[in-house]
Amino acid sequence: MKIVVTGGNGQLGRAFQTLAAADIDIQAVDLDVLDVTNQAQVLQYIEAQKPAVVVHGAAMTQVDAAEGIPDKAYRINAVGTQNIAAACLRYGCKMVYVSTDYVFAGDQTEAYTEFMPTKPLNVYGKSKLAGEELARSICPRLFIARTAWLYGDGNNFVRTMLRLGKERKKLQVVNDQTGSPTYAKDLAQAIVALAATEHYGTYHMTNNGSCTWYEFAKEIFRQSALPVTVEAVTTEAFPREAKRPPHSVLRNYMLELTIGDPFRSWQDALTDYLADEKEKGRVK
């Protein structure tokens, strides 16, 4: 199975590049090679590559920056997705659109399933939801994969905490936003498994369980044996341009109902990630 992955230099794109299987050919491509906002370029690239699946991970993910430049966010996240969907339709590819927990308002205490109403609070979430709607209207062989709090090979919360934990003895971390930390390697493997089927539709794809950013930080330091005191604070302590959903925990309900949920707990995934970081020399 040949898979083209847009956003190839992102955390998910890099995770795809590490997948080793004799029957999988991964072509991870970034914006310097494929500008997803250029329809002609997208059509030409997909025609030349002839993939079985296109995993569309390229996106503008700078949540706060998007508030000030909404046109750019919609051009990349909505129009770019429209272009990928049109190419998949024309050349008969399956499409996986990687979306986000930020399509929800986070105004409830139970985990969100795929059947609950969306209501994004910020430009990033609205533009990603627009991408979902455009992809659905164009491409019949579509998987929408909503994920959350992603970390892998790149700038992410885990690496930030480890860096700060070595510089300081005490940190303040937000304790009123709850979500599901997700290891990019686990997400890539789950996407490949799903894309091999014909169970098209919308899926939540996160590691199991939930925590606040404060609880996430505490677990990072516990597993890393770093003696850091973590103080719980509210979102108001760190004013940001974009509103965040206070409770955006996702339940992998459609996976449960179809192929089965392959995701492990977020704590076990974190253990694996930290071991991998240490092995590669990224963590001392």
C-alpha positions as CSV (number, residue, x, y, z in Angstrom):
1,M,0.0,0.0,0.0
2,K,1.5,3.3,-1.1
3,I,0.7,6.2,1.3
4,V,1.4,9.9,0.6
5,V,1.5,11.9,3.8
6,T,1.2,15.7,3.6
7,G,2.9,17.7,6.3
8,G,5.8,15.3,6.1
9,N,8.0,17.3,8.5
10,G,5.4,17.6,11.2
11,Q,5.3,15.3,14.2
12,L,2.8,12.9,12.5
13,G,4.6,13.0,9.2
14,R,7.8,12.0,11.0
15,A,6.0,9.2,12.8
16,F,4.8,7.8,9.5
17,Q,8.4,7.8,8.2
18,T,9.5,5.5,11.0
19,L,6.8,2.9,10.2
20,A,8.6,-0.2,8.9
21,A,6.6,-2.7,6.9
22,A,7.3,-4.6,3.7
23,D,3.9,-3.9,2.3
24,I,3.8,-0.1,3.1
25,D,5.5,2.6,1.0
26,I,5.4,5.9,2.8
27,Q,6.0,9.1,0.8
28,A,6.1,12.0,3.3
29,V,6.0,15.3,1.6
30,D,6.2,18.8,3.1
31,L,5.1,22.3,1.9
32,D,8.5,22.9,0.2
33,V,7.6,20.1,-2.3
34,L,3.8,20.2,-2.2
35,D,1.9,23.4,-1.6
36,V,-1.6,22.1,-0.7
37,T,-3.1,25.5,-1.5
38,N,-2.0,25.1,-5.1
39,Q,-4.7,23.0,-6.8
40,A,-2.7,22.4,-10.0
41,Q,0.3,21.3,-8.1
42,V,-1.7,19.0,-5.9
43,L,-3.4,17.3,-8.9
44,Q,0.0,16.9,-10.7
45,Y,1.6,15.4,-7.6
46,I,-1.1,12.9,-6.8
47,E,-1.3,11.8,-10.4
48,A,2.4,11.2,-10.5
49,Q,2.6,9.3,-7.2
50,K,-0.6,7.3,-7.7
51,P,-1.0,6.5,-4.0
52,A,-3.6,4.2,-2.6
53,V,-4.1,6.5,0.4
54,V,-3.4,10.2,1.0
55,V,-3.0,11.1,4.7
56,H,-3.6,14.9,4.8
57,G,-1.7,16.1,7.8
58,A,-0.5,19.5,6.5
59,A,-2.2,22.3,8.4
60,M,-1.7,25.6,10.0
61,T,-1.6,24.5,13.7
62,Q,-0.5,27.8,15.3
63,V,-3.7,28.3,17.3
64,D,-3.0,31.7,18.6
65,A,-1.5,33.1,15.4
66,A,-4.5,32.0,13.5
67,E,-6.7,34.5,15.4
68,G,-4.8,37.4,13.7
69,I,-4.5,35.8,10.2
70,P,-7.8,33.9,9.7
71,D,-7.5,34.1,5.9
72,K,-4.2,32.1,6.0
73,A,-5.7,29.5,8.4
74,Y,-8.7,29.0,6.1
75,R,-6.6,28.9,3.0
76,I,-4.4,26.1,4.3
77,N,-6.8,24.2,6.5
78,A,-10.0,24.5,4.3
79,V,-8.9,25.3,0.8
80,G,-5.9,23.0,1.1
81,T,-8.1,20.2,2.2
82,Q,-10.5,20.9,-0.6
83,N,-7.6,20.5,-3.1
84,I,-6.5,17.2,-1.6
85,A,-10.0,15.8,-1.5
86,A,-10.6,16.8,-5.2
87,A,-7.3,15.0,-6.2
88,C,-8.3,11.9,-4.2
89,L,-11.7,11.9,-6.0
90,R,-10.2,12.3,-9.4
91,Y,-7.5,9.6,-9.0
92,G,-9.5,7.2,-6.9
93,C,-7.4,7.4,-3.7
94,K,-8.6,6.9,-0.2
95,M,-8.2,10.1,1.9
96,V,-7.5,10.5,5.6
97,Y,-8.0,14.0,6.9
98,V,-6.3,14.6,10.2
99,S,-8.5,16.9,12.3
100,T,-8.7,18.1,15.9
101,D,-10.5,18.0,19.3
102,Y,-10.7,21.8,18.9
103,V,-13.8,21.3,16.7
104,F,-15.7,21.0,20.0
105,A,-16.5,23.7,22.5
106,G,-15.4,21.6,25.5
107,D,-18.5,22.7,27.5
108,Q,-19.4,19.3,28.9
109,T,-17.8,16.9,31.3
110,E,-18.2,13.6,29.4
111,A,-15.9,12.5,26.6
112,Y,-17.0,13.5,23.1
113,T,-18.0,10.8,20.7
114,E,-18.2,11.3,16.9
115,F,-21.9,11.8,17.1
116,M,-21.9,14.9,19.3
117,P,-22.4,18.4,17.9
118,T,-19.3,20.4,17.0
119,K,-18.9,24.1,18.1
120,P,-15.3,25.4,17.7
121,L,-14.2,28.3,19.9
122,N,-11.3,29.6,17.8
123,V,-10.2,30.3,14.2
124,Y,-8.1,27.2,14.1
125,G,-10.9,24.9,15.2
126,K,-13.4,26.6,12.8
127,S,-11.0,26.3,9.8
128,K,-10.3,22.6,10.6
129,L,-14.1,21.9,10.8
130,A,-14.5,23.7,7.5
131,G,-11.9,21.3,6.1
132,E,-13.9,18.3,7.4
133,E,-17.0,19.6,5.8
134,L,-15.3,20.3,2.4
135,A,-13.7,16.8,2.4
136,R,-17.0,15.1,3.2
137,S,-18.7,17.0,0.3
138,I,-16.1,15.9,-2.2
139,C,-14.4,12.6,-1.4
140,P,-16.6,9.5,-0.8
141,R,-13.6,7.3,0.3
142,L,-12.9,9.5,3.3
143,F,-11.7,8.9,6.9
144,I,-11.7,11.9,9.2
145,A,-9.3,11.3,12.1
146,R,-9.7,13.7,15.0
147,T,-6.9,13.6,17.4
148,A,-5.7,15.7,20.4
149,W,-2.6,16.9,22.3
150,L,-0.2,15.3,19.8
151,Y,3.4,14.8,20.7
152,G,6.2,13.1,18.8
153,D,9.4,14.1,17.0
154,G,9.2,17.9,17.1
155,N,8.3,20.8,19.4
156,N,5.7,19.6,21.8
157,F,4.5,19.9,25.4
158,V,6.6,16.9,26.6
159,R,9.8,18.3,25.3
160,T,9.0,21.8,26.7
161,M,8.4,20.3,30.1
162,L,11.6,18.3,30.1
163,R,13.6,21.4,29.0
164,L,12.0,23.6,31.7
165,G,12.3,20.9,34.3
166,K,16.0,20.9,33.9
167,E,16.2,24.7,34.1
168,R,13.9,25.3,37.0
169,K,12.8,23.6,40.3
170,K,9.2,24.9,40.2
171,L,6.7,25.4,37.3
172,Q,3.2,26.6,37.0
173,V,0.9,24.5,34.6
174,V,-2.7,25.0,33.7
175,N,-5.1,22.6,35.5
176,D,-8.5,23.6,34.1
177,Q,-8.0,22.2,30.5
178,T,-8.6,18.5,30.1
179,G,-7.8,16.4,27.1
180,S,-6.2,13.1,25.8
181,P,-2.4,13.2,25.2
182,T,-1.6,11.3,22.0
183,Y,1.7,9.8,20.8
184,A,2.2,10.4,17.1
185,K,3.6,6.9,16.6
186,D,0.4,5.3,17.9
187,L,-1.7,7.6,15.8
188,A,0.2,6.8,12.6
189,Q,-0.1,3.0,13.2
190,A,-3.8,3.3,13.9
191,I,-4.4,5.4,10.7
192,V,-2.6,2.8,8.6
193,A,-4.8,0.0,10.1
194,L,-8.0,2.0,9.5
195,A,-7.0,3.1,6.0
196,A,-6.6,-0.6,5.0
197,T,-10.4,-1.0,5.5
198,E,-13.5,0.4,3.9
199,H,-15.0,1.7,7.1
200,Y,-15.2,5.3,5.9
201,G,-16.4,8.0,8.2
202,T,-15.4,10.2,11.2
203,Y,-13.2,8.7,13.9
204,H,-11.7,9.9,17.2
205,M,-8.2,8.7,17.5
206,T,-6.4,9.4,20.8
207,N,-4.6,7.5,23.4
208,N,-7.0,6.3,26.1
209,G,-7.7,8.2,29.3
210,S,-7.5,11.9,30.0
211,C,-5.7,14.4,32.2
212,T,-5.2,18.1,32.6
213,W,-2.0,19.8,31.4
214,Y,-1.0,19.9,35.1
215,E,-1.5,16.2,35.5
216,F,0.3,15.5,32.2
217,A,3.3,17.6,33.4
218,K,3.3,15.7,36.8
219,E,3.4,12.4,35.0
220,I,6.2,13.5,32.6
221,F,8.4,14.5,35.6
222,R,7.5,11.3,37.6
223,Q,8.5,9.0,34.7
224,S,11.6,11.1,34.0
225,A,12.6,11.2,37.7
226,L,12.9,14.9,37.6
227,P,12.5,16.6,41.0
228,V,10.3,19.5,39.9
229,T,7.5,21.0,41.9
230,V,4.4,21.7,39.7
231,E,1.9,24.3,40.8
232,A,-1.6,24.1,39.4
233,V,-3.0,27.4,38.0
234,T,-6.0,28.4,35.9
235,T,-6.0,29.4,32.2
236,E,-6.3,33.0,33.2
237,A,-2.7,32.8,34.5
238,F,-1.5,32.5,30.9
239,P,-3.6,34.8,28.7
240,R,-3.7,33.7,25.1
241,E,-5.2,35.1,21.9
242,A,-7.4,32.0,21.2
243,K,-9.9,30.4,23.5
244,R,-9.3,26.8,24.3
245,P,-12.0,24.2,25.0
246,P,-11.8,23.4,28.7
247,H,-12.8,19.8,28.3
248,S,-12.0,18.2,24.9
249,V,-11.6,14.6,25.9
250,L,-12.3,12.3,22.9
251,R,-13.7,8.8,23.1
252,N,-12.7,6.5,20.2
253,Y,-16.3,5.3,19.9
254,M,-16.3,4.6,16.1
255,L,-13.2,2.5,16.5
256,E,-14.9,0.6,19.2
257,L,-17.9,0.0,17.0
258,T,-15.9,-1.0,13.9
259,I,-12.3,-2.4,13.8
260,G,-11.7,-2.1,17.6
261,D,-9.8,0.5,19.5
262,P,-6.0,-0.2,19.1
263,F,-4.9,2.7,21.4
264,R,-3.3,2.1,24.7
265,S,-3.4,4.4,27.7
266,W,-1.7,7.8,27.5
267,Q,0.6,6.9,30.4
268,D,1.9,3.8,28.6
269,A,2.4,5.7,25.4
270,L,4.3,8.4,27.3
271,T,6.6,5.7,28.7
272,D,7.4,4.5,25.2
273,Y,8.0,8.0,23.9
274,L,10.4,8.9,26.7
275,A,12.3,5.7,26.2
276,D,12.5,6.5,22.5
277,E,13.7,10.0,23.1
278,K,16.4,8.8,25.4
279,E,17.5,6.1,23.0
280,K,17.9,8.7,20.2
281,G,19.8,11.0,22.5
282,R,17.1,13.7,22.6
283,V,16.8,13.3,26.4
284,K,19.8,13.1,28.6
